[in-house]
């Protein structure tokens, strides 16, 4: 779900960068970067259920 949201945010950012204003593209780029970092941290801090 959150990866689909990230993909849609990236798509909107690229479309906005092509046809919209520079300021809006910069804001969307920053927001997409924050979401990507949050997705990374969600996976990086997930504990692995290992049993030996």
Backbone as a chain_set.jsonl record, in Angstrom:
{"seq": "XXXXXXXXXXXXXXXXXXXXXXXXXXXXXXXXXXXXXXXXXXXXXXXXXXXX", "coords": {"N": [[0.824, -1.188, 0.0], [1.817, 1.335, 0.943], [4.008, 1.509, -0.724], [2.799, 1.742, -3.184], [1.604, 4.234, -2.84], [3.918, 5.796, -2.642], [4.961, 5.414, -5.227], [2.921, 6.631, -6.757], [3.147, 9.242, -5.777], [5.711, 9.881, -6.744], [5.203, 9.77, -9.493], [3.327, 11.86, -9.808], [4.948, 13.961, -9.017], [6.901, 13.979, -11.05], [5.297, 14.588, -13.274], [4.338, 17.084, -12.478], [6.767, 18.465, -12.387], [7.351, 18.553, -15.071], [5.264, 20.055, -16.231], [4.348, 21.957, -14.41], [4.92, 24.478, -11.869], [8.152, 25.551, -10.648], [8.449, 25.85, -7.895], [6.323, 24.32, -6.825], [7.072, 21.798, -7.777], [9.422, 21.477, -6.341], [8.484, 21.36, -3.697], [6.91, 19.033, -3.84], [8.922, 17.207, -4.453], [10.465, 17.275, -2.11], [8.538, 16.319, -0.275], [8.078, 13.75, -1.303], [10.607, 12.668, -0.941], [10.755, 12.617, 1.862], [8.713, 10.767, 2.435], [9.821, 8.511, 1.192], [12.085, 8.109, 2.797], [10.819, 7.532, 5.208], [9.549, 5.106, 4.523], [11.826, 3.572, 4.091], [12.943, 3.601, 6.709], [10.921, 2.262, 8.035], [11.247, -0.328, 7.06], [13.911, -0.802, 7.711], [14.002, -0.823, 10.473], [12.485, -2.941, 11.193], [12.068, -5.892, 12.955], [13.558, -9.05, 12.468], [12.072, -12.199, 12.455], [13.835, -14.557, 13.588], [14.685, -17.911, 14.097], [16.74, -20.18, 15.579]], "CA": [[0.0, 0.0, 0.0], [2.638, 2.528, 1.03], [4.859, 1.579, -1.906], [1.958, 2.281, -4.249], [1.501, 5.666, -2.568], [5.201, 6.392, -3.007], [5.037, 5.417, -6.682], [2.014, 7.668, -7.251], [3.747, 10.534, -5.455], [6.794, 10.111, -7.69], [4.606, 10.04, -10.795], [2.771, 13.215, -9.758], [6.085, 14.881, -8.953], [7.5, 14.081, -12.38], [4.366, 15.311, -14.139], [4.345, 18.48, -12.029], [8.041, 19.055, -12.792], [7.332, 18.768, -16.518], [4.25, 21.011, -16.667], [3.961, 22.901, -13.367], [5.888, 25.476, -11.416], [9.36, 25.037, -9.995], [8.225, 25.787, -6.45], [5.48, 23.153, -6.557], [7.88, 20.595, -8.0], [10.368, 21.365, -5.223], [7.724, 20.905, -2.524], [6.562, 17.63, -4.049], [10.156, 16.428, -4.359], [10.798, 17.154, -0.682], [7.548, 15.444, 0.358], [8.333, 12.39, -1.766], [11.83, 12.221, -0.274], [10.408, 12.312, 3.256], [7.963, 9.504, 2.434], [10.758, 7.439, 0.861], [12.898, 7.861, 3.994], [9.956, 6.851, 6.182], [9.405, 3.714, 4.075], [13.107, 2.92, 4.38], [13.067, 3.389, 8.15], [9.958, 1.227, 8.414], [11.84, -1.626, 6.753], [15.21, -0.958, 8.363], [13.84, -1.054, 11.903], [11.632, -4.11, 11.386], [12.845, -7.016, 13.487], [13.392, -10.295, 11.734], [11.756, -13.315, 13.353], [14.753, -15.659, 13.344], [14.72, -18.963, 15.121], [17.814, -21.118, 15.279]], "C": [[0.868, 1.252, 0.0], [3.613, 2.633, -0.134], [4.082, 2.092, -3.113], [1.773, 3.78, -4.076], [2.791, 6.378, -2.961], [5.347, 6.47, -4.528], [4.133, 6.5, -7.278], [2.553, 9.066, -6.955], [4.887, 10.867, -6.414], [6.261, 10.451, -9.077], [4.041, 11.456, -10.858], [3.888, 14.249, -9.733], [6.724, 15.06, -10.324], [6.597, 14.836, -13.344], [4.353, 16.792, -13.776], [5.64, 19.18, -12.464], [8.054, 19.357, -14.288], [6.405, 19.918, -16.91], [3.926, 22.103, -15.659], [5.072, 23.87, -13.019], [7.072, 24.813, -10.721], [9.146, 24.898, -8.497], [7.369, 24.575, -6.075], [6.233, 21.853, -6.74], [8.871, 20.387, -6.866], [9.678, 20.857, -3.96], [7.36, 19.437, -2.667], [7.796, 16.732, -3.967], [10.556, 16.216, -2.902], [9.831, 16.209, 0.026], [7.773, 13.986, -0.035], [9.589, 11.825, -1.116], [11.555, 11.83, 1.17], [9.659, 10.985, 3.335], [8.888, 8.335, 2.122], [11.65, 7.099, 2.058], [12.077, 7.142, 5.058], [9.724, 5.391, 5.803], [10.687, 2.941, 4.353], [13.241, 2.618, 5.871], [12.091, 2.329, 8.658], [10.555, -0.162, 8.174], [13.145, -1.85, 7.499], [15.074, -1.275, 9.844], [12.947, -2.256, 12.21], [12.493, -5.273, 11.879], [12.529, -8.276, 12.698], [13.114, -11.432, 12.717], [12.637, -14.533, 13.027], [14.667, -16.663, 14.48], [15.777, -19.987, 14.706], [17.714, -22.341, 16.137]], "O": [[0.687, 2.134, -0.839], [4.009, 3.739, -0.501], [4.634, 2.792, -3.963], [1.783, 4.522, -5.058], [2.747, 7.457, -3.553], [5.806, 7.483, -5.055], [4.538, 7.206, -8.201], [2.43, 9.97, -7.782], [5.014, 12.011, -6.85], [6.804, 11.32, -9.758], [4.248, 12.168, -11.84], [3.776, 15.3, -10.363], [7.053, 16.18, -10.712], [7.078, 15.638, -14.146], [4.356, 17.653, -14.656], [5.616, 20.346, -12.86], [8.698, 20.312, -14.724], [6.723, 20.679, -17.825], [3.285, 23.09, -16.019], [6.029, 24.053, -13.772], [6.994, 23.67, -10.271], [9.612, 23.933, -7.891], [7.671, 23.883, -5.103], [6.064, 20.914, -5.963], [9.135, 19.252, -6.47], [10.226, 20.022, -3.24], [7.489, 18.674, -1.709], [7.713, 15.612, -3.462], [10.939, 15.114, -2.508], [10.254, 15.388, 0.84], [7.671, 13.091, 0.804], [9.637, 10.643, -0.777], [12.068, 10.819, 1.648], [9.942, 10.167, 4.21], [8.755, 7.271, 2.725], [11.936, 5.927, 2.303], [12.581, 6.244, 5.733], [9.705, 4.525, 6.679], [10.643, 1.794, 4.797], [13.612, 1.508, 6.251], [12.397, 1.59, 9.593], [10.384, -1.064, 8.994], [13.45, -2.979, 7.881], [15.945, -1.932, 10.416], [12.686, -2.548, 13.377], [13.521, -5.592, 11.282], [11.385, -8.527, 12.317], [13.84, -11.603, 13.696], [12.227, -15.424, 12.283], [14.587, -16.305, 15.655], [15.708, -20.576, 13.627], [18.54, -23.246, 16.021]]}, "num_chains": 1, "name": "protein.A"}
